[in-house]
């Protein structure tokens, strides 16, 4: 019974995550007099490659700073 309840909580989490994602996709911001989408491409909303690299432990390159 405990496993069923935990699975139910996981399903509820997925539902809430989907609702949050839907709200984020529909979010807009003012640009002049017009409302424009916050995320104009799917890649800006969900970066699969970056998440995969994090899971696989791929090191990110350290940015080199230019001395000014």
Phi and psi in radians as a Rosetta constraint file:
Dihedral C 1 N 2 CA 2 C 2 CIRCULARHARMONIC -1.113 0.35
Dihedral N 2 CA 2 C 2 N 3 CIRCULARHARMONIC -0.735 0.35
Dihedral C 2 N 3 CA 3 C 3 CIRCULARHARMONIC -1.096 0.35
Dihedral N 3 CA 3 C 3 N 4 CIRCULARHARMONIC -0.686 0.35
Dihedral C 3 N 4 CA 4 C 4 CIRCULARHARMONIC -1.088 0.35
Dihedral N 4 CA 4 C 4 N 5 CIRCULARHARMONIC -0.760 0.35
Dihedral C 4 N 5 CA 5 C 5 CIRCULARHARMONIC -1.139 0.35
Dihedral N 5 CA 5 C 5 N 6 CIRCULARHARMONIC -0.707 0.35
Dihedral C 5 N 6 CA 6 C 6 CIRCULARHARMONIC -1.136 0.35
Dihedral N 6 CA 6 C 6 N 7 CIRCULARHARMONIC -0.699 0.35
Dihedral C 6 N 7 CA 7 C 7 CIRCULARHARMONIC -1.099 0.35
Dihedral N 7 CA 7 C 7 N 8 CIRCULARHARMONIC -0.685 0.35
Dihedral C 7 N 8 CA 8 C 8 CIRCULARHARMONIC -1.096 0.35
Dihedral N 8 CA 8 C 8 N 9 CIRCULARHARMONIC -0.692 0.35
Dihedral C 8 N 9 CA 9 C 9 CIRCULARHARMONIC -1.116 0.35
Dihedral N 9 CA 9 C 9 N 10 CIRCULARHARMONIC -0.708 0.35
Dihedral C 9 N 10 CA 10 C 10 CIRCULARHARMONIC -1.079 0.35
Dihedral N 10 CA 10 C 10 N 11 CIRCULARHARMONIC -0.721 0.35
Dihedral C 10 N 11 CA 11 C 11 CIRCULARHARMONIC -1.137 0.35
Dihedral N 11 CA 11 C 11 N 12 CIRCULARHARMONIC -0.705 0.35
Dihedral C 11 N 12 CA 12 C 12 CIRCULARHARMONIC -1.100 0.35
Dihedral N 12 CA 12 C 12 N 13 CIRCULARHARMONIC -0.677 0.35
Dihedral C 12 N 13 CA 13 C 13 CIRCULARHARMONIC -1.082 0.35
Dihedral N 13 CA 13 C 13 N 14 CIRCULARHARMONIC -0.753 0.35
Dihedral C 13 N 14 CA 14 C 14 CIRCULARHARMONIC -1.079 0.35
Dihedral N 14 CA 14 C 14 N 15 CIRCULARHARMONIC -0.716 0.35
Dihedral C 14 N 15 CA 15 C 15 CIRCULARHARMONIC -1.094 0.35
Dihedral N 15 CA 15 C 15 N 16 CIRCULARHARMONIC -0.787 0.35
Dihedral C 15 N 16 CA 16 C 16 CIRCULARHARMONIC -1.194 0.35
Dihedral N 16 CA 16 C 16 N 17 CIRCULARHARMONIC -0.645 0.35
Dihedral C 16 N 17 CA 17 C 17 CIRCULARHARMONIC -1.121 0.35
Dihedral N 17 CA 17 C 17 N 18 CIRCULARHARMONIC -0.701 0.35
Dihedral C 17 N 18 CA 18 C 18 CIRCULARHARMONIC -1.117 0.35
Dihedral N 18 CA 18 C 18 N 19 CIRCULARHARMONIC -0.741 0.35
Dihedral C 18 N 19 CA 19 C 19 CIRCULARHARMONIC -1.094 0.35
Dihedral N 19 CA 19 C 19 N 20 CIRCULARHARMONIC -0.715 0.35
Dihedral C 19 N 20 CA 20 C 20 CIRCULARHARMONIC -1.136 0.35
Dihedral N 20 CA 20 C 20 N 21 CIRCULARHARMONIC -0.750 0.35
Dihedral C 20 N 21 CA 21 C 21 CIRCULARHARMONIC -1.092 0.35
Dihedral N 21 CA 21 C 21 N 22 CIRCULARHARMONIC -0.719 0.35
Dihedral C 21 N 22 CA 22 C 22 CIRCULARHARMONIC -1.054 0.35
Dihedral N 22 CA 22 C 22 N 23 CIRCULARHARMONIC -0.723 0.35
Dihedral C 22 N 23 CA 23 C 23 CIRCULARHARMONIC -1.148 0.35
Dihedral N 23 CA 23 C 23 N 24 CIRCULARHARMONIC -0.706 0.35
Dihedral C 23 N 24 CA 24 C 24 CIRCULARHARMONIC -1.143 0.35
Dihedral N 24 CA 24 C 24 N 25 CIRCULARHARMONIC -0.689 0.35
Dihedral C 24 N 25 CA 25 C 25 CIRCULARHARMONIC -1.154 0.35
Dihedral N 25 CA 25 C 25 N 26 CIRCULARHARMONIC -0.594 0.35
Dihedral C 25 N 26 CA 26 C 26 CIRCULARHARMONIC -1.501 0.35
Dihedral N 26 CA 26 C 26 N 27 CIRCULARHARMONIC -0.067 0.35
Dihedral C 26 N 27 CA 27 C 27 CIRCULARHARMONIC -1.125 0.35
Dihedral N 27 CA 27 C 27 N 28 CIRCULARHARMONIC 2.488 0.35
Dihedral C 27 N 28 CA 28 C 28 CIRCULARHARMONIC -2.279 0.35
Dihedral N 28 CA 28 C 28 N 29 CIRCULARHARMONIC 2.863 0.35
Dihedral C 28 N 29 CA 29 C 29 CIRCULARHARMONIC -2.394 0.35
Dihedral N 29 CA 29 C 29 N 30 CIRCULARHARMONIC 2.749 0.35
Dihedral C 29 N 30 CA 30 C 30 CIRCULARHARMONIC -1.404 0.35
Dihedral N 30 CA 30 C 30 N 31 CIRCULARHARMONIC 2.314 0.35
Dihedral C 30 N 31 CA 31 C 31 CIRCULARHARMONIC -2.312 0.35
Dihedral N 31 CA 31 C 31 N 32 CIRCULARHARMONIC 1.725 0.35
Dihedral C 31 N 32 CA 32 C 32 CIRCULARHARMONIC 1.222 0.35
Dihedral N 32 CA 32 C 32 N 33 CIRCULARHARMONIC -2.196 0.35
Dihedral C 32 N 33 CA 33 C 33 CIRCULARHARMONIC -1.666 0.35
Dihedral N 33 CA 33 C 33 N 34 CIRCULARHARMONIC -0.082 0.35
Dihedral C 33 N 34 CA 34 C 34 CIRCULARHARMONIC -1.820 0.35
Dihedral N 34 CA 34 C 34 N 35 CIRCULARHARMONIC 2.661 0.35
Dihedral C 34 N 35 CA 35 C 35 CIRCULARHARMONIC -1.644 0.35
Dihedral N 35 CA 35 C 35 N 36 CIRCULARHARMONIC 2.277 0.35
Dihedral C 35 N 36 CA 36 C 36 CIRCULARHARMONIC -2.172 0.35
Dihedral N 36 CA 36 C 36 N 37 CIRCULARHARMONIC 2.666 0.35
Dihedral C 36 N 37 CA 37 C 37 CIRCULARHARMONIC -1.118 0.35
Dihedral N 37 CA 37 C 37 N 38 CIRCULARHARMONIC 2.502 0.35
Dihedral C 37 N 38 CA 38 C 38 CIRCULARHARMONIC -1.171 0.35
Dihedral N 38 CA 38 C 38 N 39 CIRCULARHARMONIC -0.736 0.35
Dihedral C 38 N 39 CA 39 C 39 CIRCULARHARMONIC -1.876 0.35
Dihedral N 39 CA 39 C 39 N 40 CIRCULARHARMONIC 1.885 0.35
Dihedral C 39 N 40 CA 40 C 40 CIRCULARHARMONIC -1.560 0.35
Dihedral N 40 CA 40 C 40 N 41 CIRCULARHARMONIC -0.176 0.35
Dihedral C 40 N 41 CA 41 C 41 CIRCULARHARMONIC -2.390 0.35
Dihedral N 41 CA 41 C 41 N 42 CIRCULARHARMONIC 2.725 0.35
Dihedral C 41 N 42 CA 42 C 42 CIRCULARHARMONIC -1.138 0.35
Dihedral N 42 CA 42 C 42 N 43 CIRCULARHARMONIC -0.602 0.35
Dihedral C 42 N 43 CA 43 C 43 CIRCULARHARMONIC -1.067 0.35
Dihedral N 43 CA 43 C 43 N 44 CIRCULARHARMONIC -0.550 0.35
Dihedral C 43 N 44 CA 44 C 44 CIRCULARHARMONIC -1.324 0.35
Dihedral N 44 CA 44 C 44 N 45 CIRCULARHARMONIC -0.437 0.35
Dihedral C 44 N 45 CA 45 C 45 CIRCULARHARMONIC -1.459 0.35
Dihedral N 45 CA 45 C 45 N 46 CIRCULARHARMONIC -0.691 0.35
Dihedral C 45 N 46 CA 46 C 46 CIRCULARHARMONIC -2.428 0.35
Dihedral N 46 CA 46 C 46 N 47 CIRCULARHARMONIC 1.915 0.35
Dihedral C 46 N 47 CA 47 C 47 CIRCULARHARMONIC -1.745 0.35
Dihedral N 47 CA 47 C 47 N 48 CIRCULARHARMONIC 1.551 0.35
Dihedral C 47 N 48 CA 48 C 48 CIRCULARHARMONIC -1.103 0.35
Dihedral N 48 CA 48 C 48 N 49 CIRCULARHARMONIC -0.722 0.35
Dihedral C 48 N 49 CA 49 C 49 CIRCULARHARMONIC -1.062 0.35
Dihedral N 49 CA 49 C 49 N 50 CIRCULARHARMONIC -0.766 0.35
Dihedral C 49 N 50 CA 50 C 50 CIRCULARHARMONIC -1.114 0.35
Dihedral N 50 CA 50 C 50 N 51 CIRCULARHARMONIC -0.717 0.35
Dihedral C 50 N 51 CA 51 C 51 CIRCULARHARMONIC -1.139 0.35
Dihedral N 51 CA 51 C 51 N 52 CIRCULARHARMONIC -0.722 0.35
Dihedral C 51 N 52 CA 52 C 52 CIRCULARHARMONIC -1.092 0.35
Dihedral N 52 CA 52 C 52 N 53 CIRCULARHARMONIC -0.742 0.35
Dihedral C 52 N 53 CA 53 C 53 CIRCULARHARMONIC -1.113 0.35
Dihedral N 53 CA 53 C 53 N 54 CIRCULARHARMONIC -0.642 0.35
Dihedral C 53 N 54 CA 54 C 54 CIRCULARHARMONIC -1.131 0.35
Dihedral N 54 CA 54 C 54 N 55 CIRCULARHARMONIC -0.784 0.35
Dihedral C 54 N 55 CA 55 C 55 CIRCULARHARMONIC -1.145 0.35
Dihedral N 55 CA 55 C 55 N 56 CIRCULARHARMONIC -0.704 0.35
Dihedral C 55 N 56 CA 56 C 56 CIRCULARHARMONIC -1.416 0.35
Dihedral N 56 CA 56 C 56 N 57 CIRCULARHARMONIC -0.124 0.35
Dihedral C 56 N 57 CA 57 C 57 CIRCULARHARMONIC 1.373 0.35
Dihedral N 57 CA 57 C 57 N 58 CIRCULARHARMONIC 0.406 0.35
Dihedral C 57 N 58 CA 58 C 58 CIRCULARHARMONIC -1.250 0.35
Dihedral N 58 CA 58 C 58 N 59 CIRCULARHARMONIC 2.256 0.35
Dihedral C 58 N 59 CA 59 C 59 CIRCULARHARMONIC -1.324 0.35
Dihedral N 59 CA 59 C 59 N 60 CIRCULARHARMONIC 2.442 0.35
Dihedral C 59 N 60 CA 60 C 60 CIRCULARHARMONIC -1.462 0.35
Dihedral N 60 CA 60 C 60 N 61 CIRCULARHARMONIC 2.540 0.35
Dihedral C 60 N 61 CA 61 C 61 CIRCULARHARMONIC -1.231 0.35
Dihedral N 61 CA 61 C 61 N 62 CIRCULARHARMONIC 2.418 0.35
Dihedral C 61 N 62 CA 62 C 62 CIRCULARHARMONIC -1.427 0.35
Dihedral N 62 CA 62 C 62 N 63 CIRCULARHARMONIC 2.180 0.35
Dihedral C 62 N 63 CA 63 C 63 CIRCULARHARMONIC -1.123 0.35
Dihedral N 63 CA 63 C 63 N 64 CIRCULARHARMONIC 2.422 0.35
Dihedral C 63 N 64 CA 64 C 64 CIRCULARHARMONIC -1.564 0.35
Dihedral N 64 CA 64 C 64 N 65 CIRCULARHARMONIC 2.221 0.35
Dihedral C 64 N 65 CA 65 C 65 CIRCULARHARMONIC -1.573 0.35
Dihedral N 65 CA 65 C 65 N 66 CIRCULARHARMONIC 2.386 0.35
Dihedral C 65 N 66 CA 66 C 66 CIRCULARHARMONIC -1.541 0.35
Dihedral N 66 CA 66 C 66 N 67 CIRCULARHARMONIC 2.231 0.35
Dihedral C 66 N 67 CA 67 C 67 CIRCULARHARMONIC -1.269 0.35
Dihedral N 67 CA 67 C 67 N 68 CIRCULARHARMONIC 2.206 0.35
